[in-house]
Amino acid sequence: VGNYAFANTSALGEVDFTNSNATVFGSSVFKDSSLTKITLPATLEKMGSYDEDGNLTALDCFDGCSDLEAFVVANGNEAFGADDGLLYGVTGGKVTDLYVVPAGKTGAVDIPKTVTNVWSKAFYNNSNITSVTFSEGLDGELTFGDQVFYGATGLTSITLPEGVTALGDSMFSGCISLSSITIPKSVKTIGYQTFRDC
């Protein structure tokens, strides 16, 4: 599926790729569209933007999808998974990367202990999430990209587990409702403007 294929569509709603053989979703495929729910095919291997060496730099397919409520991934996909509507990356049969929390996702979010990487802008501009809890007993060190919770205006509380060593730049910028955060002793670095405008 090519870059910007469904970008800026205003009446998209749900999209089901279950029966598709697509292996790649390019950059900004659904950017600023009215997508509400998407089912990804078992054949999908890559999504987003990549550098010249083939490394993922941003999973930007769903940027600006303010109505998106849930991801579903067809059985048999070895690269991606979905749980409670969230989109994860899979390594060795386990969810290891939290890529995207839909902007329309509401309430509390619990992140499994197998996750070791939360990508930049994972919760970007989600105004409906109220609390986030990361499971104790991580399988490894938990790392965060930049702007992970940027503009998450409904977020009131978050508990970070032992194993987190750094909070990224602008990680909680604009989280105007954040009143409770548990930061573990393992944190050694707090980035630029991490709590700006909180």
ABEGO torsion letter per residue (X at the ends): XBBGAABGBAAAEBBBAAABABABBBBGAABGBABABBBBBAABABBEBBBAAGBBABBAAABGBAABABBBBBBGBAABBBBGGBBBBBBGGBBABBABBBAABBEBBBBBAABABBBBGAABGBAABABBBBBBGBABBBBBBBGAABGBAABABBBBBBGBABBBBGAABGBAABABBBBBAABABBBBGAABGX
